[in-house]
Amino acid sequence: MTLTILIDLDDTLLINNANLFQEIYLKALAEHLKSYVPPEKLISQLLSATRAMYKKKTPQGTLKETFDAHFYPALGVSPSLLQPLIDEFYIQIFPTLSCYTQPRLEAIDLIQTALSHGHRVVIATNPLFPRVAILERLRWANLPPDTYPFTLIPDYETFHFCKPHPAFLAEILATLRWPEDPAVMIGNSLDEDILPAEALGLPTYWVNETFQSPTDQRHPLSSQGPLSGVGAWLSTIENNTGGIELKTPAAILAVLAVTPAAIENLTRDLPPVLWMVRPAPQEWAVNEIICHLRDVDAEVNLPRLSAILSSDNPFIAGIDTDNWAEARNYHAQDGTEALRSFMATRMLILNQLEPLTPNDWQRTARHAIFGHTSLQELMGFVATHDQTHIRQIGNTIDQVRMSPSD
């Protein structure tokens, strides 16, 4: 069975004292830019902009866009002036910091074994750095990406969420089109790796030789121990079937939050002409799928959510949306504009769901088809619907890239 293995980098695959490395890294960057920004000011604003990335909980904008919006205005220096110097730092100076880290031989063995078994391996490092820096740190771990075919390496230029939010892991899986076979998380940090993955419903391996017991409920297939024990643990996962089950509000929220972001990731390099190409006459093009998601959110999901939150046990009518694509001529509509509208409506839904208590999620409704239901069950259906259409978008892109004239 193929597994999707999400694995942390720092202090999991690469020995790296985070506090020491941050100090050295910040001093080196500040020294490189001191002709334009006083070192104390640069470090202060860089840390402030990084905190903004940590706090980000919405799919709007990449992490880099968030960072830049908090970093450059506070410095009073044009990005066009400073960015080339920052790029130069990562190419010329950042590689010299490798002496403060060490590779782990057991990590290299683990990655080689996982890839030899045909598993997808994702470097689930916190995407707070430019891609060039993350690839460089992989080389420090003796895991150069030009040698090891990692399925995905998140970075701050393309990702919208970071640790410790479960949405970061959900964005990885959504960008991989929600694999239907098992996915797992391996990492050394309880707070940044293990608990967010558990909240999403993933089995985890906590790289921890002290065998501490986390206080939160854990997945029944989760384990912990030294990195050398991961291989045996993965063998037990291979014998269990099934993908992620969205059992908690945290998992549902994470999926709902990442769907617009994942569509951005999947379509980022899609030529405009292919957005409107149908893989077959009776199948939807990418722009039609996005129009469908937009209208279902605006005319079905958002009104249902508002009704359940404002009324006691309301009646929820069934709505047939199957004919909307033809009746509303989705095929002629602008897919990028539809995505912007979908993003805006999804934000309205997330803003209502985010502050809810566990009791709120159990508010009831009477559905015309499902009968007695709850807000959590209905939002779970929305999340599953999202996953279905993310897979559909991914498959559609593959097909139209192969035969764009069809």
URFEN-V224421 format. One line per field, one symbol per residue. ss: DSSP state (H for helix, E for strand, C for the rest). phi: phi as a letter, one per 20 degrees, with the letter a starting at -180 (. if undefined). burial: + if it has 9 or more other ideal C-beta (glycine too) atoms within 8 Angstrom, else -. A space follows every 50 residues. Layout:
ss: ???
phi: ???
burial: ???
This chain:
ss: CCCEEEECCECCCEEECHHHHHHHHHHHHHHHCCCCCCHHHHHHHHHHHH HHHHHCCCCCCCHHHHHHHHHHHHHCCCHHHHHHHHHHHHHHCHHHHHHH EEECHHHHHHHHHHHHCCCEEEECCCCCCCHHHHHHHHHHCCCCCCCCCC CEECCCCCCCCCCCCHHHHHHHHHHCCCCCCCEEEEECCHHHHHHHHHHH CCEEEEECCCCCCCCCCCCCCCEEECHHHHHHHHHHHHCCCCCCCCCCHH HHHHHHHHHHHHHHHHHCCCCHHHHHCCCCCCCCCHHHHHHHHHHHHHHH HHHHHHHHHHCCCEEECCCCCCCHHHHCCHHHCCHHHHHHHHHHHHHHHH HHHHCCCHHHHCCEEEECCCEEEEHHHHHHHHHHHHHHHHHHHHHHHHHH HHCCCC
phi: .edddecfdfmdecfbfffffgffffffffffdffdcggfffffffffff fffgefcdffnfffffgffeefgffmcfgfeegfffgfgfeddggfeffe cbfdffffffffffffenfeddeeefeedfggffffffffelcfffddff fbcfbefdedccfefgfffffgfffemlgeefccccaedffedfffffff oefccefbeelfdffffdffefbbqfgfefgfffffffedeoefdeecgf ffgffffegffffgffdgdeggfefdeefbgedefgffffgffgffffdc fffffffffdcelfedffcedfefgffdlgfeeffffffffggfffffff feegefegfffegdbdefdemfbcgffffffffffgfgffffffffggff ffbfef
burial: --++++++++++++-+----+--+++++++-+++--+-+-+++-++++++ -++--+-++--+++-+++++++-++-+---++--++++++--++--++-+ +-++-+++-++++++---+++++++-+-+++++++++++++-+-+--+-+ -++++++++++++-+++++++++++++++-++++++++++-+++++++++ ++++++++-----+----+--++++-+-+++-++-++-----++-+--++ +++++++++++++++++--+---++++++----+++++++++++++++-+ ++-++++++----+-+----+--++--+-++-+-+--++-+++-++++++ -++--+---++++++++-----++++++++-++++++-+++++++++-++ ---+-+
